[in-house]
Amino acid sequence: MQGSGGTKTQSFAIVGAGISGLSCAKALTAQGHKVTLFDKGRGPGGRMSTRRFDTPLGETMADHGAQYFTARDPDFQSEVLDWERAGAAAHWPVISDDAWVGTPTMNAIIRHLSSGFDVRWNSRIDGLTKASQGWSLVGAAEDTAHYDFEMVRRAMLARFQPCWTVLYAFDTPLPGDTLFLRDYGAIGWASRELAKPGRTGMERWVVQANASWSTAHLNSPAETVADLLFTALEEGLGSPLPKPIAQSPHRWRYAMSAGLGAGSMWNPALGLGVCGDWLLGPRIESGWLSGQHLAQSIAADDRVAA
Ligand SMILES: Cc1cc2nc3c(=O)[nH]c(=O)nc-3n(C[C@H](O)[C@H](O)[C@H](O)COP(=O)(O)OP(=O)(O)OC[C@H]3O[C@@H](n4cnc5c(N)ncnc54)[C@H](O)[C@@H]3O)c2cc1C
């Protein structure tokens, strides 16, 4: 994130329109600032993305990043209620009283949040250069420089665990009444997409390997992983399953952050800040709170008085 401009309304560029960047964008806008977001993705999602894939019965889709989230902080709870009123989120009581999902897909939340902003999709930013009146974003890596040693140090300390995820589509409902599995053999999480509120269409399951299995299979071919996790799903559901009509594997190399116990970082002299789940913890709520934390640090900075 970078700020530039006069003494009242400031202009901010936010790199990354995931939940943390959008949380910060919303709070900065409420403070009276002007915000533009840049995201390398083709559309809304980040790690709350929903993947479309082809099957012989037509295109379908399933959440393939975050599967659900909890809301425990009062401010985040009130934000989630706004999403619910907008039709972008719903309770998923199958999991717990405080479990939520995006509706009709997880990325609907990011779509909802980003709709009010100037978001430049397909815009990968590789670095920043300091100009006399603020910052320039750089799309080519050779021009980058490091301006804040502590931010760089923290970023280098950030640790992520990978997650192999496979989406399977079927032309018939799977036998049994299991709706989700947690921590079963190689499986960290598996769930029936149609068990989530707002989903329609053909039967499909999302299977996510646990972190140690994903690490051990990091460089395995995607089709091998899809076969192995299908066998794991059969074991987890306790019966042979019909062959999937389509499958879509994806390796998340940087899925779950370890968190560094910091809300966000803001350098008032540079007008440069960072937020994200990598600072706070591997959850949607943490990403949102980190974005709020950064906006609060900016509001408390008398150089950026709006
Ligand atoms: C497989 C998986 C399962 C998960 N399960 C859960 C769960 O069940 N519950 C839960 O609460 N959380 C879960 N999480 C974690 C949750 O998704 C993240 O904590 C949260 O989405 C982080 O939000 P963020 O905005 O910090 O980062 P991101 O969502 O990663 O957003 C960062 C954005 O920045 C963009 N970007 C990155 N680099 C650049 C660049 N150079 N230039 C421009 N744009 C860039 C990306 O395209 C992305 O849109 C899961 C994550 C994964 C991957």
The ligand as an SDF file (V2000), in Angstrom:
LIG
                    3D

 53 58  0  0  0  0  0  0  0  0999 V2000
   -6.5770  -23.9740    0.2850 C   0  0  0  0  0  0  0  0  0  0  0  0
   -6.8930  -22.9200    1.3010 C   0  0  0  0  0  0  0  0  0  0  0  0
   -7.8000  -23.1900    2.3190 C   0  0  0  0  0  0  0  0  0  0  0  0
   -8.1090  -22.2200    3.2510 C   0  0  0  0  0  0  0  0  0  0  0  0
   -9.0530  -22.4720    4.2010 N   0  0  0  0  0  0  0  0  0  0  0  0
   -9.4820  -21.4780    5.0100 C   0  0  0  0  0  0  0  0  0  0  0  0
  -10.6010  -21.6620    5.8550 C   0  0  0  0  0  0  0  0  0  0  0  0
  -11.2410  -22.7310    5.8220 O   0  0  0  0  0  0  0  0  0  0  0  0
  -10.9770  -20.6430    6.6700 N   0  0  0  0  0  0  0  0  0  0  0  0
  -10.3110  -19.4380    6.6750 C   0  0  0  0  0  0  0  0  0  0  0  0
  -10.7020  -18.5250    7.4250 O   0  0  0  0  0  0  0  0  0  0  0  0
   -9.2580  -19.2260    5.8570 N   0  0  0  0  0  0  0  0  0  0  0  0
   -8.8340  -20.2160    5.0360 C   0  0  0  0  0  0  0  0  0  0  0  0
   -7.7950  -19.9970    4.1830 N   0  0  0  0  0  0  0  0  0  0  0  0
   -7.0110  -18.7700    4.3240 C   0  0  0  0  0  0  0  0  0  0  0  0
   -7.7080  -17.5540    3.7250 C   0  0  0  0  0  0  0  0  0  0  0  0
   -8.0790  -17.8300    2.3920 O   0  0  0  0  0  0  0  0  0  0  0  0
   -6.7040  -16.4090    3.7870 C   0  0  0  0  0  0  0  0  0  0  0  0
   -6.3190  -16.2010    5.1410 O   0  0  0  0  0  0  0  0  0  0  0  0
   -7.2670  -15.0770    3.2600 C   0  0  0  0  0  0  0  0  0  0  0  0
   -7.9770  -15.2490    2.0520 O   0  0  0  0  0  0  0  0  0  0  0  0
   -6.0810  -14.1480    3.0810 C   0  0  0  0  0  0  0  0  0  0  0  0
   -6.5130  -12.9350    2.4980 O   0  0  0  0  0  0  0  0  0  0  0  0
   -5.4270  -11.8870    1.9900 P   0  0  0  0  0  0  0  0  0  0  0  0
   -6.1850  -10.7540    1.4360 O   0  0  0  0  0  0  0  0  0  0  0  0
   -4.4550  -11.6170    3.0980 O   0  0  0  0  0  0  0  0  0  0  0  0
   -4.5980  -12.6750    0.8620 O   0  0  0  0  0  0  0  0  0  0  0  0
   -5.1070  -13.2280   -0.5420 P   0  0  0  0  0  0  0  0  0  0  0  0
   -6.4830  -13.7630   -0.4870 O   0  0  0  0  0  0  0  0  0  0  0  0
   -4.0280  -14.1430   -1.0200 O   0  0  0  0  0  0  0  0  0  0  0  0
   -5.1460  -11.9210   -1.4670 O   0  0  0  0  0  0  0  0  0  0  0  0
   -3.9720  -11.3690   -2.0110 C   0  0  0  0  0  0  0  0  0  0  0  0
   -4.3070  -10.7760   -3.3700 C   0  0  0  0  0  0  0  0  0  0  0  0
   -3.1400  -10.1600   -3.8810 O   0  0  0  0  0  0  0  0  0  0  0  0
   -3.0070  -10.4710   -5.2500 C   0  0  0  0  0  0  0  0  0  0  0  0
   -1.5700  -10.3780   -5.5560 N   0  0  0  0  0  0  0  0  0  0  0  0
   -0.5760  -11.1370   -5.0560 C   0  0  0  0  0  0  0  0  0  0  0  0
    0.6050  -10.7470   -5.5620 N   0  0  0  0  0  0  0  0  0  0  0  0
    0.3420   -9.6980   -6.3870 C   0  0  0  0  0  0  0  0  0  0  0  0
    1.1580   -8.8630   -7.2060 C   0  0  0  0  0  0  0  0  0  0  0  0
    2.4860   -9.0290   -7.2700 N   0  0  0  0  0  0  0  0  0  0  0  0
    0.5720   -7.8830   -7.9200 N   0  0  0  0  0  0  0  0  0  0  0  0
   -0.7830   -7.7040   -7.8650 C   0  0  0  0  0  0  0  0  0  0  0  0
   -1.6010   -8.4860   -7.1170 N   0  0  0  0  0  0  0  0  0  0  0  0
   -1.0490   -9.4640   -6.3800 C   0  0  0  0  0  0  0  0  0  0  0  0
   -3.5880  -11.8650   -5.3980 C   0  0  0  0  0  0  0  0  0  0  0  0
   -4.0560  -12.1020   -6.7190 O   0  0  0  0  0  0  0  0  0  0  0  0
   -4.7280  -11.8490   -4.3750 C   0  0  0  0  0  0  0  0  0  0  0  0
   -5.9820  -11.4970   -4.9600 O   0  0  0  0  0  0  0  0  0  0  0  0
   -7.4860  -20.9380    3.2050 C   0  0  0  0  0  0  0  0  0  0  0  0
   -6.5980  -20.6660    2.1630 C   0  0  0  0  0  0  0  0  0  0  0  0
   -6.3240  -21.6330    1.2040 C   0  0  0  0  0  0  0  0  0  0  0  0
   -5.4190  -21.2930    0.0530 C   0  0  0  0  0  0  0  0  0  0  0  0
  1  2  1  0
  2  3  1  0
  2 52  2  0
  3  4  2  0
  4  5  1  0
  4 50  1  0
  5  6  2  0
  6  7  1  0
  6 13  1  0
  7  8  2  0
  7  9  1  0
  9 10  1  0
 10 11  2  0
 10 12  1  0
 12 13  2  0
 13 14  1  0
 14 15  1  0
 14 50  1  0
 15 16  1  0
 16 17  1  0
 16 18  1  0
 18 19  1  0
 18 20  1  0
 20 21  1  0
 20 22  1  0
 22 23  1  0
 23 24  1  0
 24 25  2  0
 24 26  1  0
 24 27  1  0
 27 28  1  0
 28 29  2  0
 28 30  1  0
 28 31  1  0
 31 32  1  0
 32 33  1  0
 33 34  1  0
 33 48  1  0
 34 35  1  0
 35 36  1  0
 35 46  1  0
 36 37  1  0
 36 45  1  0
 37 38  2  0
 38 39  1  0
 39 40  1  0
 39 45  2  0
 40 41  1  0
 40 42  2  0
 42 43  1  0
 43 44  2  0
 44 45  1  0
 46 47  1  0
 46 48  1  0
 48 49  1  0
 50 51  2  0
 51 52  1  0
 52 53  1  0
M  END
$$$$
